[in-house]
Amino acid sequence: MSIVELFVGLKIPDTTAITTLHTIEKIGYKVTRLERLIYYRFDIEGDGKKFAEKINKTDILVNVNKNTASNELKKRFAAYLLITDSGDTCQSLLSILQNRLCFREIKSMQKGIVWALFGIDRQQAEEIAKKLLYNEHYQEMKVI
Amino acid sequence: MTKIAVIYFPGTNCEQETKRACEAAGLKADVIRWNAKELESYAGYILPGGWSYEDRIRAGVIASKDRILDAIREGAEQGKVVLGICNGCQILVESGIIPLLAEQAQMALAPNINPFISGYYCTWVKIKNSSKKETAFNSVMEDDEVLSIPVAHGEGRFTTKDTALVNELIDHDQLLFRYCDAAGKIIDKFPVNPNGSMINIAGICNKQGNVLAMMPHPERATWQRQVPTYHEEGDGPGPGIKIFESIKEYLK
């Protein structure tokens, strides 16, 4: 069993990130820049490299006209947070990938959002996460 | 006549039908913007349904940080009526106003759990007036009265990791509306519980009973002609109007 991660970003302006940046300012923090990536983690059987090549081109996850795709997080000087929904096994998406798109090698998967907060320290990033980016009653946050 | 402010945020889309429901119950209502400054003159506030700020980050959270929520919180503390419907419910929960007038969210409206459909789900359900206390929202209803009402949401599952809070809500009789079957039986199973909500919660009020956050849409059941049983029942006031009539009674 191997693990393949996929980080999907936007080439076009990310309106969610822009609204979020404004809201962060409204709640009293100064973040100089905010980026958002959709995160997928696949537990697969077989060759991870071959799977990564295929999954990176799967248009229900990555639209090449507007998305970027990478199998590793290229970190810069920022606080990186991963938010996931507790207990979410992505059943609907997993079923499409396994049955309609024939990715039978996927055994389980997870989806989340990666936020990159620039210009603040880790403690402030965690405070912002708690106040805005996740709801601890059904989500989990991890500093990555 | 006392007036209600129906507050819309960018992305709200039920403000006009909510205003009409208020008027049908004999209330006067104005639709006002989220950045309005003058709120003092209103006797109550309704946050209608829709997709405030396009549900960015998660439903209701961006609107919950808007300055107008401070005025709504203040109004709630003063005993003014505050009703959040669907997205308005999500905003009140994210702001912490429901259930405990706290500064941070004490609960969440998580994505639905539905055995057949992932994401947005729209249907008619039954809810029961399950609180024994008289609040601003159920005074014209019978105890245990069952109402037919529509739901339309993707994130409507009331949940909390704080089990003590659930007991507190039960002890203070704050679970005003719960999903039930046509006979009023609470069955924690789809389709009676349409979204997997914890103990079938459809609407929660505050301890004082002047603030309510509910996921179903009473404004979409204001007249019988909106209800699927219209042909059997004939036209006239629908079940949802009772919530607005109760507000009118409370404001008297």
Interface residues (C-beta under 8 A of the other chain):
Chain A: T15 T16 T19 T20 T23 K26 I27 D85 D88 Q91 S92 K130 K131 L132 L133 N135 E136 H137 Y138 Q139
Chain B: Y53 E54 R56 I57 R58 V61 I62 K65 D66 E94 Q104 A105 Q106 M107 A108 A110 P111 S118 G119 R157 T159 T160 K161 D162
